[in-house]
Amino acid sequence: MGTRVSHTLSYDAPLADVHAMLLDPAFREEVCARARVLSSSAAVEELDAGHRVTIEQVQSAAGLPSFATRIVGDSIRIVQVETWTTTEHADVEVTIPGKPGEMTGTATLSETAGVTTEQVELDIRVRIPLVAGKVEKLVADMLRKALDVENAVGREYLSRVS
């Protein structure tokens, strides 16, 4: 069945600037650093029609409930791939290699009066009998916090480059 997360991020900048930020590996690394991941890398690949952003990170599992650490271990490797087919739309896929779950969805940018809104819509699916719903809720909460960090870093980033 899965859990759906819908989250809105807002930036006081034109859409073109926000899109450029989202394609900047330095911005993605800054977000990972602020989120206190153990290690990370970010890469951007130009496609025939658009760009692919790949972010790999390793996060500590410290502080997670015991039912979750039994599943993921001491750390969690996360691979996020955003395929930006236009400046306004990306397909998003997040996986935890070797673990029974993923997130898929979209990120959409729109601009009104110089303010750009990023709408993130993701479906979280965990395939673990009996605890899937609990794990999905935990992942959804972690995702919302991560997006709030990304929004804060993005606002600071845009104020520096504008």
KAZI-V351594 format. One line per field, one symbol per residue. psi: psi as a letter, one per 40 degrees, with the letter a starting at -180 (. if undefined). burial: # if it has 24 or more other C-alpha atoms within 12 Angstrom, else .. A space follows every 50 residues. Layout:
BEGIN
psi = ???
burial = ???
END
This chain:
BEGIN
psi = cihhhhhhihhgiidddddddeehddddddddddefidiiihihhhidga ihhhhhihiieheiidddddddadihhhhhhhhhdieehihhhhigheig iihiaihhiihhfehhhhhhhhhhhhghideddddddddddddddddddd dddddddddde.
burial = .####.#.################..######.##.#.######...... #########.#......#..##...#########.###########.... ###########....###########.....#.###.###..#..##.## #.###.##....
END
